Amino acid sequence: MHILTTGATGFVGTHLAHYLLAHTHWGLVGTSYPAAPPPSRDPDRETLIYLDLRDAEATQTTLDTYRPDYIIHLAAQSHVPTSYKDPWDTLENNIRGQLNLLQSCVALDIKPRILVIGSGEEYGRATAEDLPLVETHPLRPENPYSVSKVAQDVMGYQYFISYGIPVIRIRPFNHVGPGQSPRFVLAAFASQIAEIEGGEKAPVLRVGNLTPARDFTDVRDVARAYYLTLLHGKAGEVYNIASGVPRTIQSLVDQLLSLATVDIRIERDTDRYRPADVPIIYGSADKLKQDTGWVPEIPFQQTVSDVLEEWRTKIRNA
């Protein structure tokens, strides 16, 4: 068995590779963009290659070369603020890349099981009566990133219906954990605190809007969910990956400050606010649990502690 993972050297891709190497005997092929790939984590089982999925010819050549049994399509521009700054870059990366991947399957007449990764952001705003969100809830994207994810979502369904490609669509809500870029909220706060503790910054934590509530799942649990869904999910279906617990951004700050070794004050930074921010969103993963048996296992307190410890180590070793 062989699996192709696009975006294999990114945040989720790295955790997924570790999981697959530990829990399967599959051969792994992973793509990297825009940087050249690092050395393989297991040269006997993993091949990492450079691939710009917007290049249709290169994408088809890659699929023809490796003929994977499974594909997990992670590669995407996934940062919401960045999507506001350059909407077309996000739309092109996320839509054209997936289109080339699926069209290559059609052209080569191959039908690997494919996970198309959407987002809980696709749902947009919801009333209290709507929560927790289930897969049948209307999609109301509010930013360029979520628009691109809706497009990927429905495109995956279209290729399942039109060509019989066994596509399974995933809508993960916010996932966090070690290895995440400081552009994202938990790592952004943890990196600042580690720098403050290391004496590199004044004892001020700069924050944006702390009132929104989000559904956070540890990335290591998300990687396991992808594996289980790939094996046991039903082709053509869509599944939420969610903890089912809304947590305010303020609660993240409070947990991190409780672990800090110095006193730190909070300062609002209007540059960190989004043009549109959904007040509260959280999902139900009951459908995923029913079909695959997945439930989140890592306590959120452990996730927060692990992220802060990672940043402390980075600052010490810098």
Secondary structure in CASP SS format (residue, H / E / C, confidence):
PFRMAT SS
TARGET T0000
AUTHOR 0000-0000-0000
METHOD secondary structure of the structure
MODEL  1
M C 1.00
H E 1.00
I E 1.00
L E 1.00
T E 1.00
T E 1.00
G C 1.00
A C 1.00
T C 1.00
G C 1.00
F H 1.00
V H 1.00
G H 1.00
T H 1.00
H H 1.00
L H 1.00
A H 1.00
H H 1.00
Y H 1.00
L H 1.00
L H 1.00
A H 1.00
H H 1.00
T C 1.00
H C 1.00
W C 1.00
G E 1.00
L E 1.00
V E 1.00
G E 1.00
T E 1.00
S E 1.00
Y C 1.00
P C 1.00
A C 1.00
A C 1.00
P C 1.00
P C 1.00
P C 1.00
S C 1.00
R C 1.00
D C 1.00
P C 1.00
D C 1.00
R C 1.00
E E 1.00
T E 1.00
L E 1.00
I E 1.00
Y E 1.00
L C 1.00
D C 1.00
L C 1.00
R C 1.00
D C 1.00
A H 1.00
E H 1.00
A H 1.00
T H 1.00
Q H 1.00
T H 1.00
T H 1.00
L H 1.00
D H 1.00
T H 1.00
Y H 1.00
R C 1.00
P C 1.00
D C 1.00
Y E 1.00
I E 1.00
I E 1.00
H E 1.00
L C 1.00
A C 1.00
A C 1.00
Q C 1.00
S C 1.00
H C 1.00
V H 1.00
P H 1.00
T H 1.00
S H 1.00
Y H 1.00
K H 1.00
D C 1.00
P H 1.00
W H 1.00
D H 1.00
T H 1.00
L H 1.00
E H 1.00
N H 1.00
N H 1.00
I H 1.00
R H 1.00
G H 1.00
Q H 1.00
L H 1.00
N H 1.00
L H 1.00
L H 1.00
Q H 1.00
S H 1.00
C H 1.00
V H 1.00
A H 1.00
L H 1.00
D C 1.00
I C 1.00
K C 1.00
P C 1.00
R E 1.00
I E 1.00
L E 1.00
V E 1.00
I E 1.00
G C 1.00
S C 1.00
G H 1.00
E H 1.00
E H 1.00
Y H 1.00
G C 1.00
R C 1.00
A C 1.00
T C 1.00
A H 1.00
E H 1.00
D H 1.00
L C 1.00
P C 1.00
L E 1.00
V C 1.00
E C 1.00
T C 1.00
H C 1.00
P C 1.00
L C 1.00
R C 1.00
P C 1.00
E C 1.00
N C 1.00
P H 1.00
Y H 1.00
S H 1.00
V H 1.00
S H 1.00
K H 1.00
V H 1.00
A H 1.00
Q H 1.00
D H 1.00
V H 1.00
M H 1.00
G H 1.00
Y H 1.00
Q H 1.00
Y H 1.00
F H 1.00
I H 1.00
S H 1.00
Y H 1.00
G C 1.00
I C 1.00
P C 1.00
V E 1.00
I E 1.00
R E 1.00
I E 1.00
R E 1.00
P E 1.00
F C 1.00
N C 1.00
H E 1.00
V E 1.00
G C 1.00
P C 1.00
G C 1.00
Q C 1.00
S C 1.00
P C 1.00
R C 1.00
F C 1.00
V H 1.00
L H 1.00
A H 1.00
A H 1.00
F H 1.00
A H 1.00
S H 1.00
Q H 1.00
I H 1.00
A H 1.00
E H 1.00
I H 1.00
E H 1.00
G C 1.00
G C 1.00
E C 1.00
K C 1.00
A C 1.00
P C 1.00
V E 1.00
L E 1.00
R E 1.00
V E 1.00
G C 1.00
N C 1.00
L C 1.00
T C 1.00
P C 1.00
A E 1.00
R E 1.00
D E 1.00
F C 1.00
T E 1.00
D E 1.00
V H 1.00
R H 1.00
D H 1.00
V H 1.00
A H 1.00
R H 1.00
A H 1.00
Y H 1.00
Y H 1.00
L H 1.00
T H 1.00
L H 1.00
L H 1.00
H H 1.00
G C 1.00
K C 1.00
A C 1.00
G C 1.00
E C 1.00
V E 1.00
Y E 1.00
N E 1.00
I E 1.00
A C 1.00
S C 1.00
G C 1.00
V C 1.00
P E 1.00
R E 1.00
T E 1.00
I H 1.00
Q H 1.00
S H 1.00
L H 1.00
V H 1.00
D H 1.00
Q H 1.00
L H 1.00
L H 1.00
S H 1.00
L H 1.00
A C 1.00
T C 1.00
V C 1.00
D C 1.00
I C 1.00
R E 1.00
I E 1.00
E E 1.00
R E 1.00
D C 1.00
T H 1.00
D H 1.00
R H 1.00
Y C 1.00
R C 1.00
P C 1.00
A C 1.00
D C 1.00
V C 1.00
P C 1.00
I E 1.00
I C 1.00
Y C 1.00
G E 1.00
S C 1.00
A C 1.00
D H 1.00
K H 1.00
L H 1.00
K H 1.00
Q H 1.00
D H 1.00
T H 1.00
G C 1.00
W C 1.00
V C 1.00
P C 1.00
E C 1.00
I C 1.00
P C 1.00
F H 1.00
Q H 1.00
Q H 1.00
T H 1.00
V H 1.00
S H 1.00
D H 1.00
V H 1.00
L H 1.00
E H 1.00
E H 1.00
W H 1.00
R H 1.00
T H 1.00
K H 1.00
I H 1.00
R H 1.00
N H 1.00
A C 1.00
END
